[in-house]
Amino acid sequence: MPSVSRDEAALATIIEERLRVGAPGLTVERVGDNIVVRTDLGRDQRVVLGGHLDTVPPNGNQTPRRDGDTLHGLGTTDMKGGLAVMAVLAEAVAANPDQARFDATFVFYAAEEIAEQFNGLRVLFETRPELVRGDLAILLEPTEGWVEAGCQGTLTMRGTYRGERAHTARPWMGSNAIHRLSRALATVEQTDPGTVDVDGLPFRQSLQAVGIDGGVANNVVPDLATLTVNRRFAPRLSLAEAEAETRALFADADEIEVLNGSSAAPPNLWNPLVAELVGTFDLGVRPKLGWTDVARFAAHGIPALNFGPGDPTIAHTAEEFVTRESLDGCHAVLARFLGVG
């Protein structure tokens, strides 16, 4: 079922209809193209499982292909394998409510792969926060059976440099904005934010120039140029601290804009539920290098982690695939953790 970002309605309907029939006793609510399925068993704790419905645009891989126990195609890794596990777990909880250790919420949400303004989980937190509250959130992003704890924060900033136009035959009569920008570009190239240890996990940080714009004509000294950089920072830094550090790189810019920014999420490895999941199943743990919606849960005081089927290194590539072994392994761990496996 194709579900490129902003075109998730058909897939949302498929999941909604399946779980209204296949998970009797669970509450199924639809908010836009977001489907929230919840138990109300009166347990002391609630676990939220989340997965996004959308995929990136196709790259010659829109037609799925099964090769034995491997399924190839767009979204198989990121993250329809995770959605499949969630749907089966919701049906298992509905079939075995007395065995369930926790109340459970299954959130199938839209538009994770595009701009923040469209993110379905953001919409739910803003408009229906009671639907996504819990004591632990597990995002079934592809991790190939690892717990990817916490996540990096992300920040994109743009510096604007102004000059004065002149003819290139007489450049001394003007001021070259691109030349002014080059000093900041060199600083960015030479800056290594380093690796930061958080709860024993090495969060490698990064800083990259991701965009340059400027120039008028081949015979004109440019009077305007911009440099855009992206910073990935460890959960030891707040968004404000990361912004202050990055602004320092643009010390001689005429204007600095924050284009977007999202806080990092701490690993929370000492949280009792996180520690139980990791320890009981002897799961490998590594830091999440990248930003995911675990940070959104963390911002609302909900410990969260990434754990799902599929290899994250092939997400968004033409070669995406997911294996039966990966699906079964993820399902077995989460089913036992929830008490229904």
Secondary structure, DSSP 8 states (H G I E B T S, - for coil): ---BTT--HHHHHHHHHHHHHHSTTSEEEEETTEEEEE-----S-EEEEEEE--B---SS--S-EEETTEEESTTIIIIIHHHHHHHHHHHHHHH-GGG-SSEEEEEEES--SS-GGG-HHHHHHHH-GGGS--SEEEE----TT-EEESB-EEEEEEEEEE-B-EETTSGGGSB-HHHHHHHHHHHHHH----EEEETTEEEE-EEEEEEEEE---TTEE-SEEEEEEEEEE-TTS-HHHHHHHHHGGGTT-SEEEEEEEE--B---TTSHHHHHHHHHTT--EEE--S--THHHHHHTT--EEE--SS-GGGTTSTT-EEEHHHHHHHHHHHHHHHT--
